[in-house]
Structures are given as C-alpha cells and as structure tokens.
Amino acid sequence: MGSGVSSEMRDQAAFHIVQDTYAKGVATGLDDHDLFDLIKAKLIQHEHHDEEHHEEHHDYVHELPKSSRSTRSMNALINKVTETTGDSSAASSATAAAEARPHTPPFATKRVLSSAGDAELSAVGANYDKRRIHTMKVAHSNDPTKFRRASIVQESVIDATVEFSTDVLVEPVTLKMMTEFCSSIPHAVERLMFWVDVQYLRTLPSPQYTDKMLRKIYEKFLSPHAATPICVPTDMTRAIQEEFERPGGIQSAGVYLEAQALCLKDLEKDVFPRFQKHKLFESMKALCESKVETGNGAPMSPREDKYSFHAVLTDDTKLRFLKSYCVENLTLENLLFHMEVEEAKRLPNQSYVHACARKVYETYLKPNAKKYIALPQHIHASVAAKVEANQLDSTTFTDVQYYVLEYVRTELWATFSVYPPYVDHIHEGELTPRHWDNYVPNVTENDVNAVLVQLEKMDPADVLAKALTLPMDQLANVALAHKIHRDTLMLLLHDKIAHRIFKKFLASRLKDHFVAFIDEVDEFINLPGIEFMQHTAKKLYKKYLSENAKLQVDMSNKMRQEIQAKLNTPSIDMFRPAIVKVKTGLLQDSMVRYLKSPIHSEMKQDKENPELVRDLMSAVDKGKVDLPHLESVLSNPTYLSNFRKYLKSQHAAENLIFLEEVEEFRRLPSYQIVVRSAKKIVDKYINTNAAKSPIPIAEHLHDDMVQNIDKAGKTYFSDAVQDVVAILRTTEVHDFLDSPLFMQLIGSWVVLDETYAIRQLIGEVELAYFKHVVPLTKSVRRGRAGSTSTS
C-alpha cells in the first residue's frame, strides 16, 4: 500500500506541476509551443528529482522530445514568466534542466517494443534491452542530412504495447504471422487478404501514367524533335509516328518492340565490344570477383558468359558500369530506350486495372464469393452498384479497405501485438528500414543549414553544372547499390535538401500542401502534450490495471487488453470502460453498506446537504440504490470525503483513487492544446468544409477524423498520411524525376558533398539522372563547339 500511495503522490505532483505552469503561461499570454516548452522544463526537473528517490525508477525511462527552440530561447521564455510571476527558483531550475538535456535531433524517437505480457522479464534483461536500443537509436539518428519522419515510420517503445501501423500488413513476414494468428477467427484471414489485394491495386500506376510514359518514350527517342534520337529505319519510325497520331495514341509498349530489338543488336555488336576494352569493364570484373571472394555475392558461374552482353544487361551491379561507360562516350540512347521500353512493358493499362478490380470484387465481395469477407450489407451493396454501373477501378474499394483496416486495428491488434512470435520478430528486426545508402557526410546540422542558405543564392545554371561534373567511374562503383531498399519518395521526404526541392516542384503543380501536411503532422506527433499523456496513461495502467499492480482494480482480462492497446495512442476516453466497471463495482459492493455504516451517520448532521441525505436514505429503505445515487456522492466534495473515509476503513480505497486519478487525466490542460493543434491541421488540410485545398482521402476516413477530433492522439493522422504518401508515390515522384528540378537536386547534393550525391544515385534515381545527363551533356558540347567555330 505504501508504494501505491507514493506513486499516487508522485502522479498528483506531476499533474499539479502541469496545471500550475499552464495557468501561469496562459496568464502571461504564451502561445501553445512556448507553453509546452515551459511545461516540459518543469517536468524534466520533477522527473530528475523524482528518479533519485523513488523505487520504480528502473521501470520507466522518461523521454520528452527536444523542442525546436534553443536553450537561449528557453531562457528568454522562462525569464518572461519569471518577470510576471516572480517564480525565480523555477526559472533557474528549468534553465538547468534545459541545458543538461542531451541533444536529440527532431523525429529521433525510434524505439523497439516488448510485450506488456512479459512480466517475467528480469530487470537486468529489461535494462539491457533499453541500453541496446538506446545505442541503436543514437547511431541511427546521427545523420544531419535527414529528417526523422515519425508520421511515416512506425514508432515503438519498450513499454506496454506495440503501436499499430499498416507496416504490419505490408511486410510479408508479419503478414504471414498475423494470418496464422487469425486462422481460427471467422472471416479474419479473408479480410487481411482483401486489404493486401486492394493495397496492391491502389499502388499500381494509373492508366493515365502508362499512357504518359508511352508518349514520353516516343517524344524522347522517335519524334522529329527528339532530344536523344535512336537510329532506326525511316519506315519503322514512320509506322510508330502514325500509331502515335491516332486518336487513342500509343496503347501498348509492343509498338516499340522492333525498334527495341534493333537497339539491342547495336548495343551488342558495336557498344559492348568497346566497353570490354575500357577500364570500367575491368573495374566491374574486379568488384564482382571481390564480392565472391569475401562471400558477399552469389557464386559466379564457371562459364565464360558471366560477363557476356546479356549477363551484364540482367545484373544490376554490372549494368551500372555499362551505363556509366555509355554516358562517358555519349552512346546511352539505345540503352536508355531499351530500359524504358522494358519498364513500360510492366506498366498496367486500363483493361488490366479493370480486370484486377473485378477479380477483387468476385473473390471477396460478391455474394457467395469464395473468400467472402462478410462486411455490413450496405457496403457490399454500394460496391455492387458500382459494378453494375461499370465503374470499377483502383479507387472503388478505398472506403471498404479503410473499414477493414479499422477492423484489424480494433478487433485483432490488441491480442496480436502480444503474440510471442511477433514480439520476438520485433526484437530481432531492424529499427528502421533504410531507403538510401548508409554513407553520412562529415558535416554538422549547421553545415547542412548553411548549404541550404547557399543554394538559395546560387544561380540555377551553376547548380546544374555541378550535377554534370559527377565522375562516371565512381558512379558505377557504388558498393551494394543493388541491396539498398529503393523507395524514392522516402528519400525525397527524409533528405533535407531533397525535401525542399521536391516541395518546390509540387508548388508548381499546386500540390505542395501534400508535403506541408506531412511536415505539420510530424510536429504534432512530437508535441510534449502527447508524450505527457502517454506517460500519465501508462502510469495509471501500471498502478491499477496491470497484472502486477499493487492497487489492482477488478475487471476482465479483455478489458485490460483493450486499454493496454491504447496506451501509445491515448485519448481522454480510453479509460471509459474501466470507469463504468469500477463504478458498478462500488455500487454493488460498497454503496449500500456505506449508507448503512456509522461513518455515513456523520453526514446526517451535515447542514449543507440535507436533501441529498434524505434521498439516499430513502433509496436504501426502498432497496433501490442506483448509479445516479453513486454519482451524487462522487460529485459532492463533502460526501466524497466521507465515502473515502469509509472505503479506507474497509481497505478498499483503490477503486475511488482510480476514479479520481482518471478524472485528473481527463482534465489534463496539455491535452486541450493537443486537440487544438489537431483541429488546426484538420481544418487546414482535411475538412472539405473548411480547407481551401483539402487532401483527397477516403470518405470514411474523412468523416471519422472530422467527427472524432476530440480523440486526437499520436496516430490520429496515420491513415491520412499513408493516403498522401500513396498519392505522391504513384503520381508525383515519377514526374519530379523527369523535371528539370531533379537535376537541381543532384547539383545541390554535389554542393553539400560529392560522394554523398553519388551514393544517392540508386535505382530509379540513377536512371533518371542518366536520362537527363545525356541530352544536357550533348547540348553543352554543341554549345562549346559552336563558340569555338565562331571564334
């Protein structure tokens, strides 16, 4: 009991610190961010002092996110409050706490989660995990060129539960685990498979994008004004041109097959023999053989064809060397044409998308379907209406997919998150997938900011010239380039230079608010108010609801698990089921006995509440003491004090203490600021009735977010962010890679660090660079030749 009381006192002290600081900040006219900075400094001081004295300091590592403001700004803020309130001691202590706080870059709060069910885990093991993950976290955040995107990358903590993310459904290993886990749950596996199939359908490039790519191939290589024309017979060019000029345009990559075959023949008979005599060919062989010797590559075939034309063409590592040679010798047109036609062959057309959509409907939603997912009938009816109207496409199932996602989140996740194989997988897995090379330039965060300022002042022509200076031999020899997980959008959103230029590109298309939305959600996630809510919610759970709680209140395991699943995404109503259960228990077990006890007799002498006393005694006499009578006692301060006295005499005060602390949790002033911040983002980007340019998201998701703004928490915007990411990935990224601003990005990277620029050219980023550099290099050389002849 002593430990429980001590914990209660600490929690009450923390609550009063927040409440008092909030009141003082409001009185001085501080804005929300300044107010959070001040609250944070006070809490850090309180936690540091508290950890030295209480016995549970190993169970919780307090970690509040670093503010974007400097210590100097914090000093000015605290001085402002001190001048108004006269609280000089608070100012000095808060300043010390701010200066002592270790530097943590924004968004650097990546942690790994263990199950709350691991009660048997020893303190030594838990502390070892925390030290190991802290080391990983520090090593992972020491890249001043990158943002940490908490809104995109799943966050997790060593704590009570795993935070839900769609990554679980996207990653094959975890999807397989969840499928096995749900094998005995009716319709669960079918719904998981439906979500996966619709996700694949949604990530397919649109038919409009396919048409655009086919048109670009013609304009770039075969049109009369092509920048990099290929050499094919005139009659073949004329036939393709006639196909292009038809009303429907070029409908299939098959139109280019004969021209592609001629280009391949030219590459094999003319370009490749010269490449074999070049130093880049020897560098390629040396790299491949060294990988085999060190065991980092697949065993090479003993046959001589391992360096043949077709072997090079089908191996990503070897192909980099051939592309670099072609760029160096201005013979890249045929190779680029071949690669772009190959890519176009894999792009879906309208008929393919329609066929995939119909297959999804017939497999999961059609009555008597083989894998019927049994959703509410109005959902099946709405999709059936679209089928009858022949309106099936990749967006048909968006709202249905969101409904299934909510089912996974609310019905399956709480129990799956503590599924032992999944917990083991989390501990064994990497902290964060990397979407770029691991090379980190020897620069500081200030250096990166200085480069950003420098780039604003540079002539775009000078930046472009920097992009054309990259040495081709180094570009070919990027170690392990083929093993980097290529997600160009993630690179553009995480890299600070790329983020700025990509946002500039989107602004030219009136879509920069897509990235601005992600930026603001990242700021929202790192609000100290959310961190403090999480801390308070976890304290309440540990103190009253966990299996090892010293003041455990009575409730079912299912109810405990449901609350446990919300600990990383707290809301003011997360304890509502527990409140109802506890009040019912008080009513059934304690209320009548209390009203008949000598302690309650003291209230009969109370002159302030005679009517309430009469009503309660009348209810006792009639045997009809109901929940409203309990609410009357709990809402009356005098009665509440008397009731608490009775419960303490019966050693049953934990239920009442729990209700009081939950009520304090519901009145956290920090949460009101969190809700206000969330509402600003919703009104600016989501709400179609308020936003100037609302982001296109699923209708059900839009309605749910607008109607439940008072429940905003850490993952409130997660689904909306994923929708925005999907839009950017399938449409905007490809157009950015084709735009002149892409070469401005390459040149900007070179200004920062040439090696860094080279190491980013992987996958489609590398191919996009080659597409730009060939016509630009030819243009530069023609310009030089013209100036020489004139002189």
ROKELO-711525 format. One record per residue (C-alpha): z, x, y. Coordinates in steps of 0.001 Angstrom, whole numbers, plus 500000, padded with zeros to 6 digits. Example, Ala and Ser with C-alpha at 12.3 -4.5 7.8 and 13.67 -1.06 7.14 Angstrom:
% residues 2
507800512300495500 507140513670498940 
% end
This chain:
% residues 791
500000500000500000 500784502896502341 497281504294502037 495792500890502725 497898500394505832 496968503877507040 493289503092506560 493750499812508404 495351501612511334 492505504128511482 489867501397511444 491689499442514131 491961502602516238 488219503236515918 487471499634516830 489674499778519923 488048503056520983 484630501401520876 485919498270522598 487708500137525406 484846502564526009 482371499692526014 484389497809528638 484677500902530862 480963501657530513 479957498113531434 482278498233534429 480521501377535714 477042499915535228 475850502257532472 472641501400530630 472637500974526847 471687504547525969 474249506109528306 476852503741526937 476057504791523370 476322508467524338 479820507882525671 480902505820522634 479535508500520352 481514511272522050 484719509246521776 484143508504518088 483386512136517276 486646513159518934 488519510465516995 486925511361513654 487527515097514061 491184514480514814 491495511916512033 489879514068509340 492545516727509765 495330514310508853 494263511529506502 493956511929502766 490481510451502361 488539512996504375 486545514152501334 485166510669500736 483186510328503946 481149512804505959 480839511375509449 477364511929510797 476213510383514027 472685511086515223 472223513531518063 471304511976521357 468105512951523087 470161513985526085 471539517476526607 475189518474526934 474647518692530677 473582515032530734 476633514147528655 478896515964531126 477368514083534037 477762510791532203 481420511397531353 482139512558534905 480640509313536184 483003507238534058 485939509518534870 485450509044538605 485614505280538110 488359505011535521 490429508112536161 490336508993532436 490105512781532801 491512513560529362 488785511526527747 486182513398529746 487353516844528678 487728515906525026 484377514155524892 482692517154526525 484206519469523953 483042517222521157 479517517151522548 479357520941522915 480769521509519444 478301519174517811 475690521073515765 472088520750516901 470162518289514750 466523517575515631 465562513918516142 464933511996512935 466609514745510855 468912512454508917 467332512621505491 469854512301502686 469875511512498976 471799508666497454 474006508334494451 475090505072492913 478255503405494043 478909502778490398 479529506488489831 483260506009490276 483936508599487617 482178511322489614 484667514062490344 485475515142493885 484164518619493100 480832517241491901 480505514938494895 481242517735497341 478752519989495552 476050517323495915 476847516965499610 476624520731500168 473359520930498206 471763518070500087 473024519355503425 471317522682502679 468105520895501739 468329518771504855 468773521742507181 465918523644505542 463712520595505762 464320519924509450 463663523418510843 460086522654511890 459884522275515679 456254521148515448 457133517930513610 458866514658514354 461154513110511752 459974509566511186 462912507541509920 460799504401510304 458193505656507813 460047507937505411 462809506301503367 466312507351504390 469127507583501899 472707508780501883 475377509911499465 477149506629499620 477486503237498109 473891502139497546 470242503058497807 468266501701500724 465271499583499674 461814500857500508 458299499994499374 458073503634498263 459787502460495077 456807500217494297 454201502756495383 455481505731493386 454250505440489757 457447506859488221 459827504464489981 457447501528489493 457468502189485751 461287502325485801 461508499025487646 459004497423485269 461103498482482274 464266497287484026 462733493844484720 461228493330481265 463750490609480377 463655488808483764 461245485835483830 458120486483485952 459607489682487465 457141492116485878 454195489877486743 455318489729490380 455660493505490531 452145493933489145 450841491340491610 452339493294494514 450753496524493269 447299494981492789 447354493352496224 448521496616497767 445516498360496218 443247495630497548 444718495957501045 444286499739501111 440580499569500270 438344500468503214 436823497328504661 433159496452504004 432601496954507725 433853500525507371 431477501095504425 428546499807506499 429555502083509361 429766505166507105 426316504460505607 424908504073509107 426533507326510282 425005509268507379 421567508093508479 422177508844512162 423632512284511475 421112513592508932 417919511470508824 417302509718512142 414727511127514613 417611512218516849 419906513595514110 422249516368515250 422135518109511852 418872517017510155 418223517770506497 414822518922505272 413281516236503030 409694514927502707 408433512738505539 407647509779503282 411219509827501936 412622509882505474 410311507013506459 411413504885503485 415086505357504372 414318504570508017 412654501287507025 415737500368504995 417947501183507992 415888498971510338 416149495883508128 418420493044509402 421154493859506888 420850497618507325 421564500072504519 423697498256501951 424282500964499348 424606504729499049 421888504508496387 419322504617499208 420202508281499702 420145509410496039 416695511030496040 417427512896499265 420785513973497851 419092515388494735 416707517459496874 419596518817498952 421486519822495817 418387521592494479 418031523540497729 421710524495497649 421478525698494065 418201527638494391 418484529036497912 422002528950499395 424138529621496319 422403532895495266 423055534304498735 426666533101498568 427111535042495300 426296538265497153 428720537549500012 432285538849500363 433580535262500340 432368534892496744 434374537959495721 437414536609497599 437048533327495722 436953535094492341 439950537250493247 442001534207494255 441129532233491111 441848535155488781 445138535969490509 446274532353490051 445560532589486323 447413535907486003 450507534554487746 450411531331485734 449831529135488829 446444527838487767 444753526247484800 443405528699482194 439862529734483016 437046529120480567 435843532344478933 432267531239479545 430269532723482421 429705529315484012 433195529213485542 431616530500488781 428349528617488425 427000526352491150 428274523142489551 431652524727488717 432110525665492373 430929522270493558 433507520398491442 436530522619492200 438341522027495488 439588525598495803 436183527198495132 434357524654497265 436356525746500319 434769529194500070 431247527790499728 431783525522502745 433071528445504794 430020530513503864 427673527685504844 429384527274508221 429205531006508859 425458531029508109 424606527650509682 423420526172506379 426015523422505960 423729520392506484 422691519942502852 426228520433501523 427689518012504073 425013515429503294 425765515690499572 429535515358500133 429225512391502485 426900510544500119 429345511202497265 432148509772499391 430033506742500318 429395506037496629 433115505426496194 433418503040499144 433604499313498326 431087496794499587 431729493124500337 430881491954496820 433317494433495243 436185493355497527 435427489698496825 435382490350493064 438743492179493222 440282489345495243 439044486729492769 440419488754489864 443851488845491531 443756485076492014 442698484337488441 445208486793486957 448322485791488901 447949482615490975 445537480272489243 447196477530487146 447524478694483536 446806482285484615 447503485000482067 450209486586484268 451247483547486293 453882484555488868 455357481064489382 455913481021493137 456635477792495079 453782475332494646 452820475249498323 451993478978498129 449714478505495126 448114475515496826 447374477425500053 445633480237498144 443695477732496036 442425476127499249 441069479492500415 439358479982497062 437658476591497341 436529477469500870 435142480809499582 437429482762501949 438738485355499502 439126488840500979 441698491648501236 443877489649503666 444058486455501583 447219487478499749 449134489155502602 451699486383503050 452088485920499294 452672489645498896 455370489524501565 457058486639499716 457081488722496511 458443491718498406 461355489606499644 461987488530496057 462175492181494964 464433493058497884 466877490175497481 466837489450493739 466064492710491949 467032495591494177 470830495326494133 471034495827490370 468059498175490002 469401500548492674 472308501453490363 470118501626487238 471075505041485725 467507506346485134 466624505553488752 469763507219490113 469014510324488025 465447510348489319 466657510293492925 468875513323492404 466118515241490651 463356514310493091 462248515964496303 463904514986499553 460696514071501368 457028514234500340 455164516788502444 451825515729503873 450949519144505248 451205522825504406 454704524345504381 453818527029506930 456064526833510006 455016528883513058 457529531232514615 458163529021517631 461070527060519031 461161523459520149 460952524680523753 457819526669522867 456169523554521452 457055521573524578 455657524383526741 452376524285524795 452163520527525323 452503521087529080 449931523901528949 447426521712527111 447663519042529806 446457521620532356 443694523219530250 440007522355530618 438856520385527521 435918522800527196 438346525712526864 440341523860524211 437114523114522322 436130526782522495 439452527648520848 438600525303517964 435318527151517354 436996530559517041 438683529985513675 437662532720511188 435813531188508243 437057533723505698 440678532784506425 439857529088506463 438525529324502900 441579531101501546 444398528615502259 446684529087499276 447381525995497163 445458523773499587 444394521539496719 448040520867495792 449139519525499174 449626515753499209 446915514726501644 447845511857503911 446137512439507218 447900509603509006 451318511050508161 450223514378509625 448961512705512808 452190510748513280 454589513590512441 452914516519514208 453901516517517891 450549517772519185 448541515509516875 450724512530517799 449872512930521482 446120513328520961 445893510555518350 447729508223520714 445264509169523467 442401508268521120 443999504907520313 444485504231524035 440711504457524483 440467501600521945 443394499649523474 445497500256520348 447967502903521489 450714500280521223 450490500673517419 451916504197517618 454187503281520538 455716500614518286 456499503221515595 457982505525518253 460298502817519559 461364501782516060 462331505403515379 464519505369518491 466025502048517412 466892503349513927 468773506265515456 470929504125517745 474587505127517275 475444501437517135 473704501111513779 475441504213512441 478832502887513542 478112499501511962 477246501245508700 480426503296508864 482588500227509529 480896498121506841 481335500870504253 484990501275505202 485560497557504673 483774497634501333 485672500681500120 489004499311501267 488749495727499976 485769495199497657 485062498332495622 486337498677492069 488896501285493158 490062499500496319 493821499665496839 493772496311498687 491155494644496496 490390491002497223 489367488722494379 485664487923493911 482894488106491314 481023491302490433 477750489701491507 479142489019494977 480381492609495247 476957493928494263 475189491710496801 477408493001499607 477100496555498315 473304496303498509 473545495568502251 475768498495503229 472915500631504546 471390497679506400 474454495873507764 474406492640509722 477217490600511212 476899488002508438 476842490378505479 480449489523504520 479994485746504857 480115485043501066 483271487136500782 484864485275503699 484208481915502029 485630483198498741 488756484650500359 489425481521502410 489016479371499316 491492481614497517 494009481369500356 493637477601500401 494135477204496655 496789479848496036 498838480220499203 498357477476501766 500371474643500169 503195476960499114 503290478398502619 503582474960504222 506499474155501893 508243477508502392 511319478277504557 509168480625506633 506954477736507695 510053475742508629 510399478097511594 507229476534513030 508899473128513172 510958474484516052 507819475619517885 507295473544521020 503716474733521640 502087473242518530 503964470067517552 500784468086516794 499404470806514530 502721470993512654 502694467203512135 499057467226510930 499757469985508433 502927468405507068 501139465056506773 498370466743504759 500990468290502446 502647464932501874 499293463336501019 498233466279498846 495076466770500911 495309470251502399 491674471220503040 489728474106504545 489874472704508122 493672472906507927 493438476591506960 491009477195509836 493529475601512213 496208478043511059 493903481071511294 492689480183514789 496188479648516226 497854483006517141 501419481733516656 500658480066513338 498647483076512196 501603485383512823 503886483089510836 501367482810507989 501034486610507873 504828486882507616 504786484582504593 501956486453502853 503741489785503337 506844488327501735 504659487452498732 502920490881498742 499597489098499238 498637490044502787 495405491872501852 493300488688501998 494397487896505528 493993491514506663 490467491484505229 489575488338507207 490913489848510417 489023493111509971 485789491329509122 486183489278512295 486596492516514264 483463493838512553 481585490723513684 482708491337517279 481588494981517461 480218495429521012 477787498084519747 476035495511517593 475204493347520586 473349496305522088 471548496818518777 470398493186518840 469272493502522463 467291496645521616 465678494934518631 464791491886520734 463054494083523314 460861495586520594 460130492181519043 459174490638522387 457046493650523296 455138494110520032 455788491304517512 456379487870519052 452992486265519659 454539484051522346 455853486996524382 453878490163523579 450773490980525630 449059492584522623 451013491595519509 450641493780516445 448814491989513599 451330491478510799 451753488903508038 452533485403509332 455647485010507177 456892488407508331 456323487496511977 458224484210511651 461067485828509718 461538488583512313 461415486265515310 463824483741513772 466353486290512456 466657488673515384 470454488295515296 470439490008511867 468688493148513100 469706496275511241 468410499655510214 465492498382508099 464740495326510223 461323496705511257 460450498445507961 457902495912506722 456228495643510129 455943499432510340 454334499524506893 451774496930508018 450954499005511106 450663502166509010 448230500387506671 446042499316509608 445988502818511094 445270504442507744 442338502212506766 440560501974510146 441702504220512961 442191507561511172 438578507781509975 437223507028513441 439553509581515014 438285512294512642 434736511521513815 435633511537517518 435436514480519975 439213514267520413 439624515561516859 438205518944517901 440560518881520884 443369518602518337 442104521633516385 441825523656519585 445323522579520618 446709523771517285 444986527121517846 446664527418521253 450007526976519513 449324529257516526 446002530143514874 447483530418511390 449152527039511837 445791525485512780 444088526978509720 446805525739507378 446419522139508587 442721522028507640 443139520474504217 441273517615502557 439513515207504881 440809517090507938 438954520197506771 435781518232506043 435947516560509450 436251519989511072 433104521211509312 431223518071510354 431997518853513980 431710522621513984 428114522900512670 426331520914515429 428674522347518064 428023525933516948 424273525324516920 424496523826520391 426427526844521678 423928529268520135 420951527349521545 422633527439524940 423121531195524726 419531531730523571 418213529633526446 420238531554529025 419044534884527555 415339533923527708 415746532679531274 417330535907532394 
% end
